[in-house]
Amino acid sequence: MKLKICHLYPDLLDLYGDRGNVMVLAARSRWRGIETEVQKKSLGEQPDYDDIDILFIGGGSDREQNLLVVDLQRHERELRQAIEDGLVVLAICGGYQLLGQYYQAGNGLKMPGLGILDLWTAAGDKRCIGNVVVRLDETLRAAADTSGESDATLVGFENHSGKTYLGEGIQPLGKVLHGCGNNGEDGGEGTRYKNVFGTYLHGPLLPKNPHLADLLLKLAWRRRGFAGDFTSLDSRLEREAHETMVQRILAGSHR
């Protein structure tokens, strides 16, 4: 089996080291003995969504989003169908917003999104910036099939002024313990719909959260009908780093 990862717009959407997420997915796949291929697609280059296993969309500024939504709309139908068929997607910040209904700027103008996810974003009057800790939803913890306190949380860095609200039928990744998350109001961060994971967590996200990286890989492998064992990796150092960050952030928030 070959695992195929598509990094969409790597030259335009790569805030705060977002490409590190692709590097982690590829490495943790190779370490399990799975041949891995990373494709890079930019403006005017349409991915073959039937031929890839994981799609990654990073974060960018409003200017990049205005450019990319037009390009993405050319193959919105194919992407929507692939998502309904279980394509694994990780979308960060601007990429997360692009999958929604629209982004409303401070002047009231609405920039349409792809409308694949029932969520929308409006410009806020203050910027959410800093470290974030999220307690994962129980269903996600169960899906990851992992144990340990470090697997119960996500840690990352947010820097956004947009406030995202979720519609019916989609849930947040979890509850914010520190930081703003989706909007700083309802306590949720990110979203999951089928095998799509959207989040505001940069940093990059997956090096700090190896349990989430492994969940994405597991979902991608199962979708392709891979019947082999999901080999455990020695992630003690990664998990210790994760837990140290969580404790440091939460201790600072209680001072």
C-alpha positions as CSV (number, residue, x, y, z in Angstrom):
1,M,0.0,0.0,0.0
2,K,1.1,3.5,-0.7
3,L,-0.3,6.4,1.4
4,K,-0.8,9.6,-0.7
5,I,-0.9,13.0,0.9
6,C,-1.8,16.1,-1.0
7,H,-0.6,19.5,0.3
8,L,-2.8,22.1,-1.2
9,Y,-1.4,25.6,-1.9
10,P,1.9,25.0,0.0
11,D,3.3,28.2,-1.5
12,L,0.4,30.4,-0.3
13,L,-1.0,28.7,2.8
14,D,1.8,28.0,5.2
15,L,1.5,30.3,8.3
16,Y,3.4,29.4,11.4
17,G,5.1,26.2,10.0
18,D,1.9,24.6,8.9
19,R,3.8,22.4,6.4
20,G,5.2,20.6,9.5
21,N,1.9,18.8,9.7
22,V,2.5,17.1,6.3
23,M,6.1,16.2,7.4
24,V,4.7,14.5,10.6
25,L,2.1,12.5,8.7
26,A,4.6,11.3,6.1
27,A,7.2,10.4,8.8
28,R,4.8,8.5,11.1
29,S,3.5,6.6,8.1
30,R,7.0,5.7,6.9
31,W,8.1,4.7,10.4
32,R,5.4,2.1,10.2
33,G,6.8,0.7,6.9
34,I,4.2,2.3,4.6
35,E,5.4,3.8,1.4
36,T,4.4,7.5,1.4
37,E,4.0,10.0,-1.4
38,V,3.5,13.8,-0.9
39,Q,2.0,15.7,-3.7
40,K,2.0,19.5,-3.9
41,K,-0.8,21.3,-5.8
42,S,-1.1,25.1,-6.2
43,L,-3.2,27.6,-8.3
44,G,-4.6,26.0,-11.4
45,E,-3.6,22.5,-10.4
46,Q,-6.5,20.2,-9.6
47,P,-5.8,17.3,-7.3
48,D,-7.2,13.9,-8.2
49,Y,-9.3,13.5,-5.0
50,D,-10.1,9.9,-5.8
51,D,-6.3,9.1,-5.8
52,I,-5.3,10.7,-2.5
53,D,-5.7,9.6,1.0
54,I,-5.1,12.8,3.1
55,L,-5.7,16.4,2.0
56,F,-4.0,19.2,3.9
57,I,-4.9,22.8,3.6
58,G,-2.9,25.3,5.7
59,G,-3.6,28.9,6.9
60,G,-3.1,32.2,5.2
61,S,-4.2,35.8,5.2
62,D,-7.5,37.2,3.9
63,R,-5.7,38.1,0.6
64,E,-4.7,34.5,-0.1
65,Q,-8.2,33.3,0.8
66,N,-9.8,35.7,-1.8
67,L,-7.5,34.3,-4.4
68,L,-7.9,30.6,-3.5
69,V,-11.7,30.4,-3.1
70,V,-12.1,31.2,-6.8
71,D,-9.6,28.5,-7.7
72,L,-11.2,26.0,-5.3
73,Q,-14.6,26.6,-6.6
74,R,-13.5,25.1,-10.0
75,H,-13.3,21.7,-8.4
76,E,-15.7,22.1,-5.4
77,R,-18.0,19.3,-6.6
78,E,-15.1,16.8,-6.7
79,L,-13.9,17.8,-3.3
80,R,-17.4,17.7,-1.8
81,Q,-17.9,14.2,-3.2
82,A,-14.6,13.0,-1.9
83,I,-15.4,14.3,1.6
84,E,-18.7,12.5,1.5
85,D,-16.8,9.4,0.5
86,G,-14.6,9.7,3.6
87,L,-11.5,11.6,2.3
88,V,-9.4,12.6,5.3
89,V,-8.9,16.3,5.5
90,L,-6.9,18.5,7.9
91,A,-7.7,22.2,7.4
92,I,-6.0,24.9,9.5
93,C,-7.2,28.5,10.1
94,G,-7.8,30.0,6.7
95,G,-8.2,26.6,5.1
96,Y,-10.8,25.8,7.8
97,Q,-12.7,29.0,7.1
98,L,-12.7,28.3,3.3
99,L,-14.6,25.0,3.7
100,G,-17.5,27.0,5.4
101,Q,-20.4,29.0,4.0
102,Y,-18.7,32.5,4.1
103,Y,-16.4,34.9,5.8
104,Q,-17.9,38.3,6.7
105,A,-15.5,41.1,6.8
106,G,-15.7,44.0,9.3
107,N,-17.3,46.2,6.6
108,G,-20.1,43.7,6.2
109,L,-19.0,42.3,2.9
110,K,-19.2,38.5,2.6
111,M,-16.6,36.4,0.9
112,P,-18.2,33.1,-0.1
113,G,-16.6,29.9,1.0
114,L,-17.0,26.4,-0.6
115,G,-20.1,25.7,1.5
116,I,-19.0,22.1,2.2
117,L,-19.2,22.5,5.9
118,D,-22.1,24.2,7.7
119,L,-20.1,26.9,9.5
120,W,-19.5,30.6,8.9
121,T,-17.0,33.2,10.0
122,A,-17.3,36.8,10.9
123,A,-14.5,39.3,11.6
124,G,-14.2,40.1,15.3
125,D,-13.2,43.3,17.0
126,K,-10.2,41.7,18.8
127,R,-7.5,39.3,17.8
128,C,-7.3,35.9,19.4
129,I,-3.6,35.1,19.8
130,G,-1.6,32.8,22.0
131,N,-1.4,29.2,23.2
132,V,-4.5,27.0,23.3
133,V,-5.4,23.9,25.2
134,V,-8.4,21.9,24.2
135,R,-10.0,18.8,25.9
136,L,-10.9,16.5,23.1
137,D,-14.5,15.3,22.6
138,E,-15.1,11.8,24.0
139,T,-16.0,10.5,20.6
140,L,-12.7,11.6,19.2
141,R,-10.8,10.0,22.1
142,A,-12.7,6.8,21.4
143,A,-11.9,6.9,17.7
144,A,-8.2,7.4,18.4
145,D,-8.3,4.3,20.6
146,T,-5.6,5.6,22.8
147,S,-5.1,6.0,26.5
148,G,-3.3,8.4,28.8
149,E,-4.0,12.0,29.9
150,S,-1.8,13.4,27.1
151,D,-4.2,11.8,24.5
152,A,-7.2,13.7,26.0
153,T,-6.0,17.1,24.9
154,L,-4.8,19.1,22.0
155,V,-2.3,21.9,22.3
156,G,-1.4,24.6,19.7
157,F,-1.1,28.3,18.9
158,E,-3.9,30.5,17.5
159,N,-3.7,33.8,15.8
160,H,-7.0,34.9,14.2
161,S,-9.6,37.7,14.3
162,G,-12.3,35.7,12.6
163,K,-15.0,34.2,14.8
164,T,-16.3,30.9,13.5
165,Y,-19.7,29.4,14.4
166,L,-20.9,25.9,13.7
167,G,-24.2,24.9,12.3
168,E,-26.3,21.8,12.8
169,G,-24.8,18.4,12.4
170,I,-21.1,19.2,13.1
171,Q,-19.4,19.3,16.4
172,P,-16.2,21.0,17.7
173,L,-13.1,19.0,18.3
174,G,-13.4,19.7,21.9
175,K,-13.8,22.2,24.8
176,V,-11.3,25.1,25.2
177,L,-9.5,25.0,28.5
178,H,-7.2,27.9,27.6
179,G,-7.5,30.4,24.7
180,C,-10.3,31.5,22.4
181,G,-11.0,28.6,20.0
182,N,-13.6,29.1,17.4
183,N,-15.1,32.3,18.6
184,G,-14.2,32.9,22.3
185,E,-17.9,32.6,23.2
186,D,-19.3,29.0,23.1
187,G,-16.2,27.2,24.4
188,G,-15.6,25.1,21.3
189,E,-12.5,24.7,19.1
190,G,-12.4,23.4,15.5
191,T,-14.8,20.9,14.0
192,R,-15.1,17.4,12.7
193,Y,-17.4,16.3,9.9
194,K,-17.0,12.8,8.7
195,N,-13.2,12.6,8.2
196,V,-12.7,16.4,7.9
197,F,-10.9,18.1,10.8
198,G,-10.9,21.9,10.9
199,T,-9.0,23.9,13.5
200,Y,-7.4,27.3,14.3
201,L,-4.4,25.6,15.9
202,H,-1.1,26.4,14.2
203,G,2.3,25.8,15.5
204,P,2.3,23.4,13.6
205,L,-0.4,21.2,15.2
206,L,0.6,17.6,14.6
207,P,4.2,17.6,16.0
208,K,2.6,18.6,19.4
209,N,-0.2,16.1,19.1
210,P,1.0,12.8,17.8
211,H,-2.2,11.1,18.8
212,L,-4.2,13.2,16.4
213,A,-1.7,12.5,13.6
214,D,-2.1,8.8,14.2
215,L,-5.9,9.1,14.1
216,L,-5.7,10.8,10.7
217,L,-3.4,8.1,9.4
218,K,-5.6,5.3,10.8
219,L,-8.8,6.8,9.2
220,A,-7.0,7.1,5.9
221,W,-5.7,3.5,6.0
222,R,-9.1,2.1,6.9
223,R,-10.8,4.0,4.1
224,R,-8.4,2.2,1.6
225,G,-9.2,-1.1,3.2
226,F,-5.7,-1.7,4.6
227,A,-6.1,-4.8,6.8
228,G,-2.7,-4.7,8.5
229,D,-2.0,-3.9,12.1
230,F,-1.6,-0.2,13.1
231,T,1.8,-0.6,14.6
232,S,2.4,1.4,17.7
233,L,5.3,3.8,17.7
234,D,7.5,4.9,20.7
235,S,6.1,8.4,21.2
236,R,7.2,8.9,24.8
237,L,9.2,12.0,24.0
238,E,6.4,13.6,21.9
239,R,3.9,12.9,24.6
240,E,6.1,14.2,27.4
241,A,6.6,17.4,25.3
242,H,2.8,17.6,24.8
243,E,2.0,17.2,28.5
244,T,4.7,19.7,29.5
245,M,3.2,22.3,27.3
246,V,-0.3,21.6,28.5
247,Q,0.7,21.9,32.2
248,R,2.7,25.1,31.6
249,I,-0.1,26.8,29.7
250,L,-2.8,25.8,32.2
251,A,-0.6,26.7,35.2
252,G,0.0,30.2,33.7
253,S,-3.7,30.7,33.1
254,H,-4.5,30.1,36.8
255,R,-2.0,32.7,38.1
